[in-house]
Amino acid sequence: MLHEDIEKVVFSEEQIQNRIAEMAKQITEDYKDAQEEIYCVAILKGAVMFYTDLVRRLELPVRFDFMIASSYGNGTSTTGSVKILKDLDYDIEGKHLIVIEDIIDSGTTMNYLNKYFKERKPKSVKLCSLLSKPSRRLVEVPIDYCGFEVPDEFLVGYGLDYAEVYRNLPYIGVLKPEIYADK
């Protein structure tokens, strides 16, 4: 059922789940012979829905970790300054790291985190994002596993929010402009 604040659905629940299954298959194939531990790190809060659906489909032994980092504050555009509000719980030196994000927009946060992780000397760092919005990119970041490229529209649902609302929608949709305009 379409929420009254949603202009249109961009990706249905079925489309999202089908794409996640494909991504999990690719990741499983890429890491099937890995000897080192594999850590899947969710960038909270937005990636939590994608993360749980993805890691359940991986046919690999993986460890979970979580991080909170943002360059958005409470607004709808990047501040340009990245803040880490919760760091990793585990030492990643010599480990494979798969960073799982909901959306790569400006690239500011992931560019910062990519450098931050590499300073900790993991065996490898791969970025997995459900969505990529290349038209908004301020900093290019390598996305190793990308679900969908999306246009420059304000998307919510399936973990994506506006003011901490709409994350629980099972689909990804465009938020009506009157909901966030002049805020």
C-alpha positions as CSV (number, residue, x, y, z in Angstrom):
1,M,0.0,0.0,0.0
2,L,1.4,3.4,-1.0
3,H,2.0,5.8,1.9
4,E,0.2,9.1,1.4
5,D,3.5,11.1,1.5
6,I,5.0,9.0,-1.4
7,E,4.8,10.4,-4.9
8,K,5.7,7.2,-6.6
9,V,7.4,3.9,-6.0
10,V,10.9,3.6,-7.6
11,F,11.7,0.0,-6.5
12,S,9.1,-2.5,-5.3
13,E,9.8,-4.9,-2.4
14,E,10.1,-7.7,-5.0
15,Q,12.6,-5.7,-7.1
16,I,14.7,-4.9,-4.1
17,Q,14.8,-8.5,-2.8
18,N,15.6,-9.9,-6.3
19,R,18.5,-7.5,-6.7
20,I,19.8,-8.3,-3.2
21,A,19.8,-12.0,-4.0
22,E,21.9,-11.3,-7.1
23,M,24.3,-9.2,-5.1
24,A,24.7,-11.9,-2.4
25,K,25.4,-14.5,-5.0
26,Q,28.2,-12.3,-6.5
27,I,29.7,-11.6,-3.1
28,T,29.6,-15.3,-2.2
29,E,31.4,-16.2,-5.4
30,D,34.0,-13.5,-4.9
31,Y,34.9,-14.6,-1.4
32,K,34.4,-18.3,-1.6
33,D,38.1,-19.1,-1.4
34,A,39.0,-16.4,1.2
35,Q,41.2,-17.7,4.0
36,E,40.9,-14.5,6.1
37,E,37.9,-13.6,8.2
38,I,35.2,-11.5,6.5
39,Y,33.7,-8.6,8.3
40,C,30.4,-7.2,7.0
41,V,30.0,-3.6,8.4
42,A,26.7,-1.8,8.2
43,I,26.7,1.9,8.1
44,L,23.8,2.8,10.4
45,K,21.0,3.6,10.5
46,G,20.1,3.6,6.8
47,A,21.7,0.4,5.8
48,V,20.2,-1.8,8.5
49,M,17.3,-3.2,6.3
50,F,19.6,-3.9,3.3
51,Y,22.3,-5.3,5.6
52,T,20.1,-7.9,7.3
53,D,18.6,-9.0,4.0
54,L,22.0,-9.2,2.3
55,V,24.0,-11.0,4.9
56,R,21.3,-13.6,5.5
57,R,21.8,-14.6,1.8
58,L,25.6,-14.8,1.9
59,E,26.8,-18.4,1.8
60,L,29.9,-17.5,3.7
61,P,31.0,-17.4,7.4
62,V,30.9,-13.6,8.2
63,R,31.3,-11.5,11.3
64,F,29.0,-8.6,11.9
65,D,30.0,-5.1,12.9
66,F,28.3,-1.7,12.8
67,M,29.3,1.9,12.5
68,I,27.5,5.2,12.6
69,A,29.0,7.9,10.4
70,S,27.3,10.8,8.7
71,S,27.9,14.0,6.8
72,Y,24.3,15.1,6.9
73,G,23.4,16.1,10.4
74,N,19.6,16.7,10.5
75,G,19.3,18.3,7.1
76,T,18.8,17.0,3.5
77,S,22.2,18.0,2.2
78,T,25.8,17.1,3.2
79,T,27.6,19.3,5.6
80,G,30.9,18.2,4.1
81,S,32.2,17.2,7.5
82,V,32.1,13.5,8.4
83,K,31.4,12.5,12.0
84,I,31.9,9.0,13.4
85,L,29.3,8.5,16.1
86,K,30.0,4.8,16.7
87,D,33.2,3.1,15.6
88,L,33.9,-0.6,14.9
89,D,34.0,-3.0,17.8
90,Y,36.6,-5.3,16.2
91,D,40.2,-5.0,14.9
92,I,40.0,-5.4,11.1
93,E,43.8,-5.7,10.4
94,G,44.4,-8.5,8.0
95,K,40.7,-9.1,7.5
96,H,38.4,-8.7,4.5
97,L,36.0,-5.8,5.0
98,I,32.7,-5.4,3.2
99,V,31.2,-2.0,3.9
100,I,27.4,-2.1,3.5
101,E,25.7,1.2,2.8
102,D,22.1,2.2,1.8
103,I,23.0,4.9,-0.7
104,I,26.1,6.7,-2.0
105,D,25.0,10.3,-2.7
106,S,27.7,12.9,-2.5
107,G,30.4,10.3,-1.8
108,T,31.7,12.4,1.1
109,T,31.1,9.9,3.9
110,M,32.3,6.9,2.0
111,N,35.4,8.6,0.7
112,Y,36.3,9.5,4.3
113,L,35.5,6.0,5.6
114,N,37.4,4.3,2.8
115,K,40.6,6.1,3.9
116,Y,39.7,5.6,7.6
117,F,39.4,1.8,7.1
118,K,42.5,1.5,5.0
119,E,44.6,3.1,7.8
120,R,43.6,0.1,9.9
121,K,45.3,-2.3,7.4
122,P,42.6,-4.7,6.4
123,K,43.4,-7.4,3.8
124,S,40.8,-5.8,1.5
125,V,38.0,-3.2,1.6
126,K,35.0,-3.5,-0.7
127,L,32.0,-1.2,-0.8
128,C,28.5,-2.6,-1.3
129,S,25.7,-0.1,-1.7
130,L,22.0,-0.7,-2.5
131,L,21.7,2.6,-4.3
132,S,24.1,5.0,-6.1
133,K,23.1,8.6,-7.0
134,P,26.0,9.6,-9.4
135,S,24.5,12.9,-10.4
136,R,25.0,14.2,-6.8
137,R,28.6,12.9,-6.5
138,L,31.1,15.4,-5.1
139,V,33.8,12.8,-4.5
140,E,34.2,9.7,-6.6
141,V,34.2,6.4,-4.6
142,P,34.6,2.9,-6.0
143,I,31.4,0.9,-5.5
144,D,32.3,-2.8,-5.8
145,Y,28.7,-4.0,-5.5
146,C,25.9,-1.7,-6.5
147,G,22.2,-2.5,-6.5
148,F,20.7,0.3,-8.5
149,E,21.7,3.7,-9.9
150,V,19.0,6.3,-9.1
151,P,18.2,9.7,-10.4
152,D,18.4,12.9,-8.2
153,E,15.1,12.5,-6.4
154,F,14.5,12.5,-2.6
155,L,14.1,8.8,-1.9
156,V,12.7,7.2,1.3
157,G,11.8,3.7,2.4
158,Y,13.7,0.4,3.0
159,G,16.0,2.1,5.5
160,L,16.1,5.6,3.8
161,D,14.5,8.3,5.9
162,Y,13.5,11.9,6.1
163,A,13.7,13.1,9.7
164,E,13.9,9.5,10.9
165,V,10.6,8.6,9.3
166,Y,9.7,6.3,6.4
167,R,12.6,3.8,7.0
168,N,10.1,0.9,7.6
169,L,8.5,1.1,4.2
170,P,9.1,-2.1,2.3
171,Y,9.7,-0.3,-1.0
172,I,11.8,2.7,-2.1
173,G,9.8,5.7,-3.2
174,V,10.0,9.4,-4.0
175,L,8.9,11.6,-1.1
176,K,6.5,14.3,-2.1
177,P,8.4,17.7,-2.2
178,E,5.8,19.5,0.0
179,I,6.8,17.1,2.8
180,Y,10.4,18.4,3.0
181,A,10.4,21.7,1.1
182,D,11.2,24.8,3.2
183,K,12.3,22.7,6.2
